[in-house]
Every structure is written in C-alpha cells, then in structure tokens.
Amino acid sequence: MPLKRSPPINPSTSRSPSLQHCDSEPNLKSTECEAYINTAVRKRKFSSNLSDEFSAIQDKFTDMFMSLKSEQDSKLTKILDYVGNIKQQNDDIRESITFMSEKYDTLLSSVQSLQDENKAYRKRIEMLEEKIEGLERFSHSYRIELRNVPKKGPRK
C-alpha cells in the first residue's frame, strides 16, 4: 500500500507567499522619540578585579602543572631505576650464558677426545684378541696329546 502524503498546510510553508509590508520613518534624524535609541554599552570594561581573577586562575594552573610535573618526575625516576635494575640483570644473565657456553664447549671437546681415545682402545683390544687367537691356533698345531695312558696307581 503506497503512502503518499502531502505536507500539512500552514502559513509559513504555503505556496502563495503572503506579502508583509513594513514602514519606516523617512526622516530618522528628526524623530524625537528617544525610546528608539540604544544607549547600552555592549563591551565590558576590563577591570582590576578580572585581572586578579585571571592571575588567581593562572596561579592555580601553575600549581597544578607543577604538582603534575613532580608526580611524573617521581614516577619517571622509579621507572628509570627499574629499567637500570633490569639492564643489570640482563648483563648478569648474558655473562652467565657466555660462561656456560664456554664450559659447554670445553666439556664437548673433552667428551669428543674421550670418545676418540675409547675408539683407539677398542681397536687395540681387537688387535690383541686376534693375536691371542692366532697364537692359540699356532700352539695347537705343535701340541702333543697323549691318549690311552694308564694311570699309575699304587702297586701292591
């Protein structure tokens, strides 16, 4: 259902503008009525009371900014102390890591040398076992075995 509405008719929005006529006094200088003359002073005069208020407000702002600055300075000092402590801890940790890294490297090299030494000893043991086995084989070929020999027992 389409909604088509027209705006309500009122005198301010009607299509036919109503004409208003205004008159003015042709000779304003000759008018004697002083009720039409505006004698009010539009600009406020600057008084010493306002300057006192201004200086009081300025002093309040100065005090507020100084207190804010002192609070921020104290907080900044605390933060800088904390940062200095953290830097010192980081330096200590860095030194510890360097020391542990050096110790790890020396330990790694000594483990490597022990492993190499262990390999050399194993090769030497294998070689000696082979020599012993060869000597045992060689000695078996020259061995004399006596069989069926009666045991000497006591003669009666």
Rosetta blueprint (number, residue, H / E / L):
1 M L
2 P L
3 L L
4 K L
5 R L
6 S L
7 P L
8 P L
9 I L
10 N L
11 P L
12 S L
13 T L
14 S L
15 R L
16 S L
17 P L
18 S L
19 L L
20 Q L
21 H L
22 C L
23 D L
24 S L
25 E L
26 P L
27 N L
28 L L
29 K L
30 S L
31 T L
32 E L
33 C L
34 E H
35 A H
36 Y H
37 I L
38 N L
39 T L
40 A L
41 V L
42 R L
43 K L
44 R L
45 K L
46 F L
47 S L
48 S H
49 N H
50 L H
51 S H
52 D H
53 E H
54 F H
55 S H
56 A H
57 I H
58 Q H
59 D H
60 K H
61 F H
62 T H
63 D H
64 M H
65 F H
66 M H
67 S H
68 L H
69 K H
70 S H
71 E H
72 Q H
73 D H
74 S H
75 K H
76 L H
77 T H
78 K H
79 I H
80 L H
81 D H
82 Y H
83 V H
84 G H
85 N H
86 I H
87 K H
88 Q H
89 Q H
90 N H
91 D H
92 D H
93 I H
94 R H
95 E H
96 S H
97 I H
98 T H
99 F H
100 M H
101 S H
102 E H
103 K H
104 Y H
105 D H
106 T H
107 L H
108 L H
109 S H
110 S H
111 V H
112 Q H
113 S H
114 L H
115 Q H
116 D H
117 E H
118 N H
119 K H
120 A H
121 Y H
122 R H
123 K H
124 R H
125 I H
126 E H
127 M H
128 L H
129 E H
130 E H
131 K H
132 I H
133 E H
134 G H
135 L H
136 E H
137 R H
138 F H
139 S H
140 H H
141 S H
142 Y L
143 R L
144 I L
145 E L
146 L L
147 R L
148 N L
149 V L
150 P L
151 K L
152 K L
153 G L
154 P L
155 R L
156 K L
